[in-house]
Amino acid sequence: MGEQLMVRTSVLGGEAGYRSTLGGSVPPWRLSVLGGALAVLIALTAAYAEPGLVVGAAVLVLAWALTQPTKHGSILDRAVARRRRRDKLRDGTVYYQPFEAEDWEALAAQSRARSRKVRAAAVRQAAAVRETPDGADGMGWLERRPEQPGIAYHGPRGEQPYLSVAFEVSGQLRGLESEAATDGAAAKWGRFLYRFGDTDAPARMVQTVTRVLPPDLARHQAWMLEQLDPDVPIELAASYDELVHLVDQSTMIQRHFVAVRWPLTGPFYRAAERYGPGKEGWRRLMAEEVRSVRSALRAAGHEKVEPLTAARLAAVILHMQDPSRPIDRVHDADPERIGVKSRDEYAAHVVEAIDPVTGEARQWWHRTMRIRAQDMATIERSSMWLTPLLSRTDDGTLRTVSINCWMVPASQARTFARLDRTRDQADAVARSSRGRIDSEEGGVRLTAVQRRARDLAPGNQNAGVEWVAHVTITARSREQLARACRSLGEVVRRDLGVEGALEWLDTYQSAASGCTWPIARGLKPPSIKTRDKATDALAGHGAKEAL
């Protein structure tokens, strides 16, 4: 008997946000609201005795009810969403119109009209005219020259600026592979991510994007025309072309992209200064970083790794908004014009497009869901846990799956793992001392944090990670999108083990679409603890004479 291979598994649930001081992983904002309500209760009781106690208790109960999570979000969440929708309708920002100088001049003329109604309408229309779509708000270019890796600059409102580069990759696995090969690929990917967990690493986030779509026949047809015998009967050639299109209607393929994010923070600026002053130093550093990431992706098992030029990235973004446009159509893609006319409905991002083949007007309906670690059931999963999400697309819709991983230095992640393990063990001991039976979820969570502590032990070359996944469904109509969303919900709950509420990013679906474009968006950088900030301050910036 040969040695039996063990499938490599991980526990994804129960690792989000780390344990709070009060136990569990209650969001800090909710703790703040409940803490404020409790302070009001104490103050009113001290000032007005029993009447104050009654009023304060009512305030505390109201705060708890408003912030209590449900399958449709809390009451406060729903109120904020309705307010956001009303504001966007009032301001006219539910619409997006790519910037055109002629249209802008016409609106400027209307804004000077005598009629107040005409001026108000011009202001609302002007709110829709923007240089970039909401999903790529604040995006520009550091490097957009042809045949050079496109380096995008991002300055989204309310976020830290950063640079990003997208790579098209072949995928680690091709065809049927053994469990050993699958686990080996997962281990290689872990080593690839580890390089971004260094405290001095300029890049800190990696985004993987998989697009499930019908095959693009352009390359196959070009190959057929090159290989076709000029003497072949026209009927035979037409029959072959018909067969290719028939196969196209019943098959789906996957296109894979990896985007890397370089936050414009101290480590990046210090590294760029060694390459030259200003933006020239940035470009030289990024050229070195792109070569390094490309080499690391190949070492991780991707045979094909190609950094996207600015035009190719623009073509991918345009395709993801308008799938009737081929994903590889680059000849007319302008990096400065990456938006398609659209509107933002309550639960959908609707794109108004023109079919490039037939010239007919067409609509594409997009809806994006977010999956966070705290939504996952605390169970063991293999490295193929996302397969149902990528393979079951027989309803004619398209799916794009994006996973953002922000790497946390091993020393910081090790501290959190140690604290979480201590609190989980203390909770288990407390339950046992009170004669209570520990829950199955608590046992798996404790096992998971023990495994996490072992993985983060010095010498194991592992880093911590904060992650979030986004899934965008694309359909041709509202009805088809509604059916696809219900189908996706079943897959997510049944096969992925999501137990929390399905978090559709409604009321800002146009911005949410950008979370599944290969531009490294959708994940807020984890907050740095005070102790880590102090340690970094004590470390200084290193000697200027150092290489």
GUMI-776949 format. One record per residue: residue in one letter; x negated, y, z negated of N, C-alpha, C, O in turn. Coordinates in steps of 0.2 Angstrom, whole numbers, plus 5000, padded with zeros to 4 digits. Layout:
% GUMI-776949
aXYZXYZXYZXYZ ...
***
This chain:
% GUMI-776949
m499649945000500050005000499650065000499150074996 g499750115005499350175005499650224999500150214996 e499250274998499450324993500050364996499950385001 q500550364992501150404994500950484993500750504988 l501150514999501050584999501650624995502150604996 m501450674991501850714987502050774991501550814993 v502650794992502850854995502650914990502850914984 r502350964993502151024989502851064988503151084993 t502951084982503651114980503451184976502951184973 s503951224976503851284972504551304969505051284971 v504551344964505151374961505151444962504751484959 l505651464966505751534968506151574963506051634962 g506651544960507151574956506851594949506451554947 g507151644946506951654939506251694938506051704933 e505951714944505351744943505351814945504851854945 a505951844945506051914947505951964942506251954936 g505552014943505652074938505252054931505252104927 y505051994930504751974924505251984918505752014919 r505151954912505551954907505552014903504952044902 s506052044901506052104898505952094890505952044888 t505852154887505752144880506352114876506252084871 l506952124878507552104875507652034878508252004876 g507252004882507451934885507751944892508051994893 g507751894896508051894902507751944907507151964906 s508051964912507752004917508352064919508452074925 v508552094914509152144915508752204918508252224916 p509052234923508752294927508652344922509052364918 p508052384923507952434918508452494918508552524913 w508752504924509252564924509852544920510152584917 r510052474920510652454916510452464908510852484904 l509852444906509652444900509652524897509852534892 s509452564902509452634900510152664899510252694894 v510652644903511352664903511652634896511952674892 l511552574895511752544889511452574882511752584877 g510752584883510452614877510652684876510752704870 g510852724881511052794880511752784877511952834873 a512252744879512852734876512852714869513252734865 l512352674867512252654860512052714856512252724851 a511552754859511352814856511952864854512052894849 v512352864859513052904858513452884853513652914849 l513452814853513852784847513552794840513952814836 i512952794840512652804833512752884831512852894825 a512652924836512652994835513353014833513453054828 l513852994836514553004835514752974828515153014824 t514552914827514752884820514452924814514752934809 a513852954815513452994810513853054809513853084803 a514053084814514353154814515153154812515353194808 y515553104814516253104813516553044810517153034810 a516052994807516252934804516752894808516552874814 e517352874805517752824809517952844816517952804821 p518252914816518452934823517852934828517952914834 g517252954826516652944830516452874832516252864838 l516552824827516452754829516852734834516652694839 v517552754834517952724839517852754846517852714851 v517652824846517552854852516852824855516852804861 g516352814851515752794853515752714855515452704860 a516152674852516252604854516652604861516452564865 a517052654862517452654869516952674874516952644880 v516452724873515952744877515452684879515352674885 l515352644874514852584875515252534879514952504884 v515852514878516252464882516252494889516252454893 l516452554890516452584896515852574900515852554906 a515252594897514652584900514452514902514252504908 w514652464898514552394899514952374905514752344910 a515652394905516052374911515852404918515852374923 l515652464917515452504924514752474927514752474933 t514352444923513752414925513652344925513152314927 q514252304923514252234923514252204930514652224934 p513652164932513652134939514252084940514452044936 t514552094946515052044948514852014955514352044958 k515251974958515151954965515152004970514951994976 h515552064969515552114973515152174971515352234973 g514652164966514352224963514652254957515252234956 s514352294954514652324948515152384950515152404956 i515552404946516052454947515652524949515852554954 l515052534946514652594947514352584954514352634958 d514152524956513852514963514352534968514252564973 r514952504967515552514972515652594973515852614978 a515752624967515852694967515352734971515452784975 v514652714970514152754973514152734981514052784985 a514352674983514352654990514952694993514852724999 r515552704990516052744993515852814994516052854999 r515552844989515352914989514752924995514852974998 r514352874995513852885001514252885008514052915012 r514752835008515052835015515452905016515452925022 r515752935011516152995012515653045014515753095018 d515053055011514553105012514253095020514253145023 k514153035022513953025029514453045034514253075039 l515053025032515653045037515653125037515753155043 r515653155032515653225031515153265035515253315039 d514553235034513953265037513853245045513453285048 g514153195047514053175054513453135055513253115060 t513153105049512553065050512652995051512252955051 v513352975051513452905053513352895061513352835063 y513252945064513052935071512352945073511952985069 y512052915078511352925080511352935087511552895091 q510952995089510953005096510153025097509953075094 p509852985102509153005103509053075105509453105109 f508453105103508353175105508253185112507853155115 e508653235115508553255122508553335121508953365118 a508053365125507953435124508553475127508753525125 e508853445133509453475136510053475131510353525130 d510153425128510753415123510653465117511053495115 w509953465115509853515109509953585111510253625107 e509753605117509953675119510653685120510853745118 a511053635122511753645123512053655116512553695115 l511853615111512153625104511953685101512353715097 a511353715102511053775100511553835102511753875099 a511753825109512153875112512853875108513153925107 q513153815107513753805104513753835097514253855094 s513153825093513153845086513153925086513353955080 r513053955091513154035091513854055094513954115095 a514254005095514954025098515354065093515254065087 r515854105095516254145091516754105086516854125081 s516954045089517454005086517053965080516553935081 r517353975074517053935069517153865069516753825067 k517753845073517853775074517253745078517053685077 v517153785084516553755088515953755085515553705086 r515753805081515153805077515053745072514553715072 a515653725069515653675064515553605068515153565066 a515853605074515753535078515053535080514753475080 a514753585082514053585084513553565079513153525080 v513753585073513253565067513353495066512853455065 r513953465066514053395065513753355071513453305069 q513753375077513453345082512653345082512353295083 a512453405080511753405079511453365073510853345074 a511853345068511653295063511453235066511053195063 a511853215072511753145075511053145079510853095080 v510853205081510253205085509653205081509453245078 r509253145082508653135078508153105082508253065087 e507453115080506953085084506853015083506752975088 t507052985077506952915076507552885073507952925069 p507752825074508352795071508252785064507652795061 d508852775060508752775053508352715050507952725045 g508252665054507852605052507152625053506752585050 a506952675056506252695057506152765055505752795058 d506552785050506452855048505752875046505452845042 g505552935049504852955047504252925050503752925048 m504452885056503952845059503552885065503952915069 g502952885065502552915070501952865072501952805071 w501452895075500852855077500252885076500052945076 l499752845073499052855072498652835078498252875080 e498852785081498552755087499052725092499452685090 r499152755098499652735103499352735110499752725115 r498752725111498452725117498552655120498552605116 p498652645127498752585130498152535129497552555128 e498352475128497852415127497452425120496952395120 q497652465116497452465109497952445104498552465105 p497752415099498252395094498652455091498352505089 g499252455091499652515089499652525082499852475078 i499452575079499452595072500052645071499952705073 a500552625067501052665066500952705059500752675054 y501152765059501152805053501852815050502352825054 h501952795044502652805041502652845035502252845031 g503152895036503252945030503952945028504252995029 p504252885026505052885025505152935019504752945014 r505752965019505953005013505952965007506252915006 g505652995002505652964995505152914994505252874989 e504752894999504352834998503552865000503452915002 q503152814998502452834999502252825006502452765009 p501852865009501652855016501252795017500852775012 y501252765023500852705024500752695032501052725036 l500252655033500152635040500352565041500352525036 s500552545047500652475048500452455055500452495060 v500252385056500052355062500452295063500452255058 a500752275069501152215070500752165074500452195079 f500752105073500452055076500952005079501451985075 e500951985085501351925087500951865086500351855088 v501251815083500851755081501251695084501851695085 s500951635085501251575088501651535083502051495084 g501451545076501751505071501251445069500851425073 q501251425063500751375061500951305063500451265064 l501551295064501751225065502051225072502451265074 r501851175076502151165083502351095084501951055084 g503051095085503351025086503350985080503351015074 l503450925080503450885074502850875070502350855073 e502750885064502150885060502350845054502850835052 s501750815051501850775045501950815039501850875039 e502150785033502250825027501550855025501450905022 a501050815026500350835024500150895028499850945025 a500350905035500150955039500551015037500351075037 t501151005035501651065033501351095026501351155025 d501151045021500951075015500251105016500051155013 g499851085021499151115022499251185025498851225024 a499751195029499951255032500151305027499951365027 a500551285022500751325017500151345012500151405010 a499751305011499151315007498651365011498451415008 k498651365017498251415021498551475021498251535021 w499251485021499551545021499451575014499351635014 g499451535009499351565002498651595002498551644999 r498151565005497451595005497451655009497051705007 f497851655014497851725018498151775014497851835014 l498651765010498951815006498551835001498551894998 y498151794998497651804992497251864994497051904989 r497051875000496551925002496851995001496452045000 f497451995000497852065000497952074992498252134990 g497752034988497852044981497252074977497252084971 d496752084981496152124978496352194976496652224980 t496152214970496252284968496052334972496252394973 d495452324976495152374981495352364988495152394992 a495852314989496052304996496452354999496952374995 p496252385004496752445007497452415009497852455008 a497452355011498152335013498452295007498052255004 r499052295006499352265000500052225002500252184998 m500352235008500952205009500952165016500652195021 v501252105016501252075022502052055024502352035019 q502252065030502952055032502952005037502552005042 t503351945037503351895042504051905045504551915041 v504151905051504751915055504851865060504451845064 t505451825060505551775064506251795068506751805065 r506251795074506751815078507051755082506651725086 v507651735081507951675084508451705090508951735089 l508251685096508551715102508551675108508151625108 p508951685113508851645119508251655122507951715121 p507951605126507351615129507351675135507851675138 d506751705136506751755141506451715147505951695147 l506851715153506751675159506251715163506051685168 a506051775162505651815167504951775168504751775174 r504651755163503951725164504051655168503651645172 h504551625166504651555169504851565177504651535181 q505251615178505451635185504851655189504751645195 a504451695186503851725189503351665191503051655196 w503251615186502851555187503151515193502851485197 m503851505193504151465198504051505205503951465210 l504051565206503951605212503251595215503151585221 e502751585210502051575212501951505214501551495219 q502351455211502251385213502651365218502551305221 l503151395220503651375225503351365232503051415234 d503551305235503351295242503751345246504351335246 p503451375250503851425255504351385259504751415262 d504151325261504551285265505151245262505551205265 v505251255255505751215252506451245254506551305255 p506951195254507651225256507851265251507751265245 i508251315253508551375249509051345244509051365239 e509351285246509851255242509451225236509751225230 l508951195237508551165231508251215226508351205220 a508051275229507751325225508351355221508251365215 a508951365224509551395220509751345215509951365209 s509751275216509951225212509451225205509751225200 y508851235207508351235201508451295197508451295191 d508651355200508751415196509351415192509451435186 e509851375195510551365191510351325185510651335180 l509951275186509751225180509451265175509551255169 v508951305177508651345172509051395168509051395161 h509551425171510051465168510551425163510751445158 l510651365165511151325162510751295155511151295150 v510151285155509751265149509751325145509751315139 d509651385148509551445144510151455139510151485134 q510751445142511351455138511451405132511851425128 s511051355132511151305126510551295122510551255118 t510051345123509451335119509351405115509551455118 m508951395110508751455106507951445105507751395104 i507551505105506851495103506751545098507151585096 q506151535095505951585089505351625092504851595095 r505351685090504751725091504551755084504951775080 h503851745083503651765076503151825076502751835081 f503251865071502851925070502551935063502951905059 v502051955062501751975056501552045056501152075060 a501852085051501652155050501252165044501452135039 v500752205044500352225038500452295036500452335041 r500452305030500552375027499952405023499752365019 w499752465025499152495022499452555018499452605022 p499552555012499752615008499252665008498652655008 l499452725009498952785009498852805002499152855000 t498452764999498252784992497552784991497152784996 g497352794985496552804983496152754987495652774990 p496252684986495852634989495752644997495252634999 f496352665000496252675007495852735009495452735013 y495952795006495652855007494852845006494452865009 r494652815000493952804998493652755004493052765005 a493952705006493752665011493652695018493152685021 a494152745019494052775026493552825026493252845031 e493352855020492852905020492152885022491752915024 r492052815021491452785023491352775030490852765033 y491952785034491952775041491952845045491852845051 g492052895042492052965045492553005042492952985038 p492553075044493053125041493753115044493753105050 g494253135040494853135042495153075046495053025044 k495553095051495953045054495452995058495652935060 e494853025060494452985064494152925059494052865062 g494052935053493852885048494452835047494352775047 w495052865047495652815047495652765053495752705052 r495552795059495552745065494952695065495052635066 r494352715063493852665063493952615057493852555058 l494152635051494352585046494852535049494852475048 m495452565052495952525054495752475060495952415060 a495252495064495052455069494652395066494752335068 e494252405060493952355057494452305053494452245053 e494952335050495552305047495852255051496052195050 v496052285057496452245062496052185064496352125065 r495452185066494952135067494952085062494952025063 s494952105056494852065050495552025049495551965048 v496152055050496752025049496851975054497151915053 r496651995060496751945066496351885065496651825066 s495751885063495351825061495651785056495651725056 a495851825050496151785045496851745047496951695044 l497251775051497851745054497651685058497951625057 r497151685062496951625065496651575060496851515061 a496351595055496051545050496651515047496651455044 a497251545046497851525043498251475047498751445045 g498051465053498351415057498751435063499051395067 h498751505064499051535070498551525076498051565076 e498751485081498251485087498251545091497751575093 k498851575092498951635096499051695091499551695087 v498651745091498751805087498551865091497951875093 e499051905093498951965097499252025093499852035092 p498752075092499052145089499452175094499252185100 l500052205093500452235097500252305099500052345094 t500252325105500152395106500752435104501252405103 a500652505104501252545103501852535107502352535105 a501652525114502252515119502552445117503152445118 r502152395116502452325115502852325108503452295108 l502652365103503052365097503652405098504252385096 a503652455102504252495104504752455108505352455107 a504452405112504952365116505252315111505852295112 v504952285106505252245102505752275098506352255097 i505652335095506152375091506752395096507352385093 l506652415102507252425106507652365108508252365108 h507252305108507652245109508052225103508652195104 m507752235097508152215091508752255090509252235087 q508752315093509352355093509852335099510452335098 d509552325105509952305111509652245114509252245118 p509952185111509652125114509752105121509452065124 s510152145125510252135132509652165135509452145141 r509152195132508552215135508052165133507952155127 p507652135138507152085136506652105131506452165131 i506452065127505952075121505252095124504952135121 d505152065130504452075133504452135138504052145142 r505052175139505052225144504652285141504952325137 v504052295144503652345141503552405146503352465144 h503652395152503452445157503852515156503552565158 d504452515153504752575152504852595145505352635143 a504552555140504552575133504152635131503552635133 d504452685128504052745126503952745118504452745115 p503352735116503252735108503652795105503752795099 e503752855108504052905105504752905106505152955103 r505052855109505852845110505952775108506052735113 i506052765102506252695100506952685097507052635094 g507352735098508052735096508552725102508452745107 v509152685100509652675105510252715101510352705095 k510652745105511352775103511752725099511852665101 s511952745093512252705088512752735083512652805083 r513052705080513452735074513452685068513352625069 d513552705062513552665056514252665053514452705051 e514452605054515152585051515052565044514452555042 y515552555040515452535033515052475032514652465028 a515152425036514852355036514452335042514452275043 a514352385046513952365052513552425055513752475054 h513052405059512752455063512852435070512652385073 v513252485074513452465080513052505085513052575085 v512752475090512352505095512752505102513052455104 e512752565105513052575112512452565117512052615117 a512552515121511952505126512252495133512852485134 i511752495138511952485145511552415147510952415146 d511852365149511552305151511052325157511352355162 p510452305157509952325162510052285169509852315174 v510452235168510552195174511152215178511152225184 t511752215174512352235177512552305177513052325181 g512252345173512452415172513052425168513252485168 e513352375165513952385161513852405154513252395151 a514252445151514252465144514352405140514752365141 r513952405134513952345130513852375123513452415121 q514152335118514052355111513752295108513852235109 w513352305103512952255099513152275092512952335089 w513352225088513552235081513052205076512852145077 h512752235072512252215067512452215060512752265058 r512252165056512352175049511852135045511552085047 t511552175040510952145036511152125029511452165026 m510852075027510952045020510252045017509752035020 r510252065010509552055007509652005002510151984999 i509051965001509051904997508451924992507851924994 r508551924986508051934981507951874976508351834976 a507351874973507151814969507651804964507851744962 q507951854961508451844955509051814958509451794954 d509151814964509851784967509751714968510251674969 m509151684968509051614969509151574963508951594957 a509451514964509451464959508751444957508351434961 t508651424950508051404948507951334949508051294945 i507751314955507651244957506951244961506751294963 e506751184962506151164966506351164973506851144975 r505851194977506051204985505351184988504851194986 s505451154994504851134998504651195002505051245002 s504151195006503951245010504351255016504251305020 m504851215017505251215023505951235021506451225025 w506051275016506651285013507051335017507651345017 l506751375022507051425026507351395032507651425036 t507151325034507351295040508051305042508251325048 p508551295037509251295039509451365042509851375046 l509051415039509251485041509051505048509251545051 l508451465050508151485057508451435062508351445068 s508751385061508951335066509651325067509851305073 r510151345062510851335063511151395066511451435063 t511051405073511251475076511651455082511551475088 d512151405081512551385087513151425089513651395092 d513251485086513851525086513751575091514251625092 g513251575095513151635100512851695097512751745101 t512651695091512451755088511651755087511351695088 l511351805086510651805085510451825078510851855074 r509851795075509651805069508951835068508551805072 t508851875064508151895062508051895055508451915051 v507551855053507351845046506651875045506151865048 s506651915039506051955037505951935030506451935026 i505351925028505151915021504551965020504051955023 n504652005015504052055013503752025007504052005002 c503152025007502752005001502252054999501752075003 w502352084993501852134991501452094985501652074980 m500752094987500252054983500052094977499952154977 v500152064971499952094965499252064962499152004963 p498752104960498152074958498252024953498652024949 a497751964954497851914949497851924942498151894938 s497351974940497351994933497952014930498152004925 q498352064934498952084932499452034932499852034927 a499551994937500051944937499951884932500351864929 r499251874930499151824925499351854918499651814914 t499351914917499651944911500351934910500651924905 f500751954916501451944916501651874915502151854911 a501251824918501451754917501351734910501751694908 r500851754907500751744900501251764895501451734891 l501451824896502051854892502651814894503051804889 d502851804900503451764902503451694899503951674896 r502851664899502851594896502951604888503251554885 t502651654885502751654878503451664876503751634871 r503851714880504551724878504951664880505451654876 d504851634885505251574887505151514882505651484880 q504551504879504451454874504751484868505051434864 a504651544866505051564860505751564860506051544855 d506051574866506751564867506951494866507451474863 a506551444869506751374868506651354861507051314858 v506151374857506151364850506651384846506951354841 a506851454847507451484844508051444845508451434840 r508251424851508851384852508851314849509351294846 s508251284849508151214845508251224838508551184835 s507951284835508051294827508751304825508951294820 r509151334830509851344829510351284830510951284830 g509951224832510351164834510751164841511151134842 r510451214845510751214852510351174857509751174856 i510751154862510351114867510151164873510551204875 d509451154874509251204879509551184886509651134888 s509651244890510051234896509551204901508951214901 e509751174907509351144912508951204916508451194917 e509351254917509051314920508451344916507851354918 g508551344909507951364905507351324905506751344905 g507451254906506951204906506551214913505951214913 v506951224918506551234925506251294925505651304928 r506551354922506151414922505551414918505051444920 l505551374912504951374908504451334912503851344912 t504651274915504151234920503851284925503251274927 a504251324928504051364934503551414931503051424935 v503651444925503151494923502551464921501951494921 q502551404918501951364917501551344923500951354923 r501951334928501551314935501251384937500751384940 r501651434937501351504939500751524935500251544938 a500751504929500151524925499551484927498951504927 r499651414929499151374931498851394938498251394939 d499351414942499151434949498751504948498251514953 l498851544943498451604943497851604938497551654937 a497651544936497051534932496451554936496451544942 p495951584933495351604936495051554940494951494938 g494851564946494551524951495051484956494751454960 n495651494955496151464959496251504966496651474970 q496051564966496151604972496851614974497051604980 n497251634969497951644970498051714967497751734962 a498551754970498751814967499551814966499851774968 g499751864962500451874961500751904967500451924971 v501451894967501851924973502451944971502851914967 e502752004973503352024973503652014980503352034985 w504251984981504551974988505251984988505651984983 v505451994994506152004996506251985003505851995007 a506851955004507051935011507651975014508051995010 h507651985020508152015024508351975030507951945033 v509051975031509251935037509751975041510252005038 t509651985047510052025051510451985056510151945060 i511051985056511551955061511652005067511852055065 t511651975073511852015079512351985083512251925085 a512852015084513451985088513652035093513452095093 r514152015097514352055103515052095101515252145104 s515352075095515952105093516052105086515752065083 r516552145083516652145076516952075074516752055069 e517352045078517651975076517051925076517051885071 q516651925081516151875081515651885075515351845072 l515451955074515051965068515351945061515051915057 a516051955061516351935054516351855054516151835048 r516451815059516351745059515651725057515551675053 a515151755060514451745059514251755052513851715049 c514551805049514351825042514651775037514251755033 r515251745039515451695034515051635035514951595030 s514851615041514451555042513751565039513551515036 l513451625039512851635036512851635028512451605025 g513451655026513551655019513551585016513351565011 e513851535020513951465018513251435018513051395014 v512851455024512151425024511751445018511351405015 v511751515017511351545011511551505004511051495001 r512151495003512351464997512251394997511951364992 r512451355002512351285002511651265003511451214999 d511251285007510651265009510051305006509551275005 l510151365005509551405002509651404994509151424991 g510251394991510251394984510351464981510051474976 v510651504985510751574982511351574978511951554980 e511351594971511851584967512151654965512751664963 g511851704966512051774965512551794970512651764975 a512751864970513251884975512851894981512251914981 l513151884987512851904993512851974994513352014994 e512152004995512052074995512052095002511452105004 w512552115005512652145011512452215010512752255006 l512052245014511852315013512252365016512052405020 d512952365014513452405017513352475015513052495010 t513652515019513652595019512952625021512952685022 y512452585022511852605025511552545030510952535029 q511952515034511752465038511252485044510852445045 s511352545046510852575051510152575048509652555052 a510052595042509452595039509152525038508552515038 a509652485035509452415034509252375040508852335039 s509452395046509252355052508452365052508152315054 g508152415050507452425050507052375046506452365047 c507352345041507052305036506852235040506452195037 t507152225046506952165050506652175056506552135060 w506352245057505952255062505252255060505152265054 p504752235064504052225061503652285060503152305063 i503952325055503652385053503552395046503452445043 a503552335042503352325035503852375031503552415027 r504452365031504952405027505352355023505452305025 g505652385018506152345014505952325007506352295004 l505352345005505152324999504852384995504352404998 k505052394989504752454985504152424982504152374979 p503652464982503052444978503152434971503452474968 p502852374968503052364961502652424957502152444959 s503052434951502752494947502152464943502152404941 i501652504942501052494939501152504931501352564930 k500952464927501052474920500552524918499952534921 t500652554912500252604909499552574908499052614909 r499552514905498852484904498452484910497852494910 d498752454915498352444922498152514924497552524927 k498552564924498352634926497752654922497252684925 a497752644916497252664911496552634913496052664914 t496652564915496052524917495752554923495152554924 d496252564928495952594935495652654934495152674937 a495952704929495552764928494852754925494452794927 l494852714920494152694917493652674923493052684922 a493952634928493452604933493152654937492652644940 g493452714938493252764942493252744949493652694951 h492952784954492952774961492352744964492252734970 g491852724959491252694962490752754964490952804965 a490152734964489552774966489652794974489852754978 k489552864975489652884982489052854986489152854992 e488552844983487952814987488052744989487752714994 a488552704986488752634987488952624995489252674997 l488852564997489052555004489752535004490052525009 
***
